[in-house]
Amino acid sequence: MRPLRPAPDRPQRTETAANTLDTVFARTARRSPGAVAVKDGPYELAYGRAEMRAAQLASALIGNGVQLGDPVLIHCSDHRRATVAQLAVLKAGGVCVPAPLHTSRDAFQRLARLVGARLVLCGSSVVAAWMERGRVIVLDEETWQRIGAMRVDRSLPRSGPLEGAHLFGADEDSTDHDAQLIDHRAWSIALSARPRGSGGGTMTVVAHEPPMGARSLSALWWAFATGGTFHTGFRHEQMPGPLTLRADAAVFSPREYARFLDGVVSAGTGQVPRVIVLMGDPCPPCLAERHFALLPAVRLWCEFTPVGGVLPWTTRRVAHDQAHAGAPDIDPHCPPWLNVGRPAPGVRVRVLSPDGLLVPHGGTGEVCATGDALPCDIIRAIAHGPGTADGSVLRRSGRYGRVREDGTVEIASAHGPARRAVKGARYACL
């Protein structure tokens, strides 16, 4: 059984999802083969070279038995190899299973068992962690010399807009060991809804995260969607630090961005991105206030991305005068409700009671969502062996919240009195 294929009765694709991630990349490679796709420190990867190597590696994957919908783990220590590996898996019709660099070995093994992956693409520095898993392809110079002589398979590319692109496991600290399958269409909708840099053309997008993390992948494919460049920026251990990077946009978590602003304070404004995107938990008002105090000309775009932190459920462009927006007569630095904006394109937000009933606007309950821009399948963990696919439409966030009459969504603060009070209040509002 192949649990990673979307259900055949899924809705027809939208116009924004007419392409796959790898075909969008290939289009830029044909148009501008010398353009820089990835800049990782002093090293650069051009679109044309990445496309050539990805086609060669995809042919080798097909020769090694990779079929449509097969999951392939990717564990690389640099973004250039990780990019080529992803492109190759997608061209071969497989599903990329990101293995973030600093995840423990036990978590890696658990993820591999859950999704049923039997093949790993990795760098030579991390190959020891995978020798017990089965087939391993080490992306070193010896491998490239060997597959470089292979004839490119004529069936490439084999991915489709409604096929799975990435399969994300839960964070290591999470008690939920399920995984989310994201198809090309969901990626396309999410990336096309993001703000553009000035001029609206190609963009340089920065992420301060090692390869195959949720934020670095989101920034990477956002840059590729514009025909631009993904820049690795600073590492966590380098922040706060001097800001000398010129970019159109940068992607952070709220906690990570607070550290970045510490660097702004210590080093001055320097060269900063034109757009900041915060992914993950709601942006606290104090962080937005600090942003506009230090970087008043930089746009702030917030994405509430629960349950894995990859695709946004809601989006919000925070204006300077909205930094303290919250419930009246409440301390703006710790309000009980955090405004996370409106549902993202392709997402419908619902608030449900404990009995699973729809709560009207203004009522409190668990925030849930459905739509084309969300994962198309959930791989549920079972006691032994690979997980099973759950194609249920509704996704649960595990967070309490409400939808206001104007359509904006508010999430109960994880701190302060509302978090304690909301559990009782939710029943009174039903």
Salt bridges, closest charged atoms under 4 A:
ASP40 OD1 - ARG235 NH2 3.76
GLU44 OE2 - LYS39 NZ 3.48
GLU51 OE2 - LYS91 NZ 2.61
ASP70 OD1 - ARG2 NH1 2.24
ASP78 OD1 - ARG80 NE 3.83
ASP78 OD2 - ARG81 NH1 2.63
GLU132 OE2 - ARG105 NH2 3.26
GLU163 OE1 - ARG5 NE 2.76
ASP178 OD2 - ARG380 NH1 2.70
ASP183 OD2 - ARG10 NH1 2.58
GLU209 OE2 - ARG215 NH2 3.14
ASP248 OD1 - ARG274 NH1 2.42
GLU256 OE1 - ARG215 NE 3.28
GLU256 OE2 - HIS236 NE2 3.35
ASP262 OD1 - ARG290 NH2 2.59
ASP281 OD1 - ARG399 NH1 3.72
GLU289 OE2 - HIS324 NE2 3.22
GLU289 OE1 - HIS333 ND1 3.91
GLU303 OE2 - ARG194 NE 2.91
GLU366 OE1 - ARG396 NH2 2.49
ASP372 OD1 - ARG185 NH2 3.63
ASP390 OD2 - ARG380 NE 3.13
GLU410 OE1 - ARG402 NE 2.64
GLU410 OE2 - ARG404 NH1 3.50
